[in-house]
Amino acid sequence: MDIGHRNNVTITGNPEGRTVVLAHGFGCDQNMWRLTVPALAPEYRVVLYDYVGAGNSDLSAFSEARYSSLEGYAQDVEEICEALDLRDAVFVGHSVSAMIGVLAAARVPERIGALVMVAPSPRYIDDVGYRGGFSAGDIDELLASLDSNYLGWSAAMAPMIMGNAERPELGEELAQSFCATDPEMAKVFARTTFLSDSRVELKSVRVPTLVLESSQDAIAPRDVGAFVHRAIPGSTLVTLEATGHCPHLSAPEATNQAITEFLDGLR
């Protein structure tokens, strides 16, 4: 299979620079990084892609069996890295892609040499001694609503996820992105995302890691960022002056500064 076609892989930036892979979150596509790419392109080779079911990916490549686990998405990342023969790349993952990056780095450690986790959450459901931000009932209700009326769910959830009520255009953009994603594939990805638990895998991370959290985030509250930071040895936690779950869109300057400063420190 043509991996580049399957995941709509695009490459831009400085061909001589270290490779930075930008991975989008649930309901999004690579266009969500458009405000980050210009900050990286002068010095870094930037790789973007769409998960199967999102953006301009090859929908015929979708397999519910494969994508019912985050490992299936991590396998996509592994195959992209191998197809491009990446070495020591920096993987920047937003939301669930932060955890996909953790899994991919364990699968191909020679290809991923650092992680940037933007608004990560290893588990969305509260547990004993752990606050993920949602009860099991909350997630059941969320998934039931998504199953019964995906477009209605998208219109209602996108503004809450994005935050920044005073900037409704941001929530509208996210809602449009949700609606552009194949609904049946999105339902599988949503269930995979919101029922996932990758807390144990965090302890296996052995590469330099930046954890970026928003000061206010309804999806990944600051308790989660603190947990991820504690779980990953030697990680750096930065709290952005940003609201919502997509700081690369709502506060791109602060997000880009944090990422580029981290990248500078890797040299």
Helices and strands as residue ranges (DSSP letters): H 3-6, E 10-13, E 19-23, G 30-33, H 37-40, E 45-48, G 59-61, H 64-67, H 70-83, E 89-94, H 96-107, E 112-118, H 136-148, H 150-162, H 168-180, H 183-194, H 199-202, E 209-216, H 222-231, E 236-243, H 247-250, H 252-265
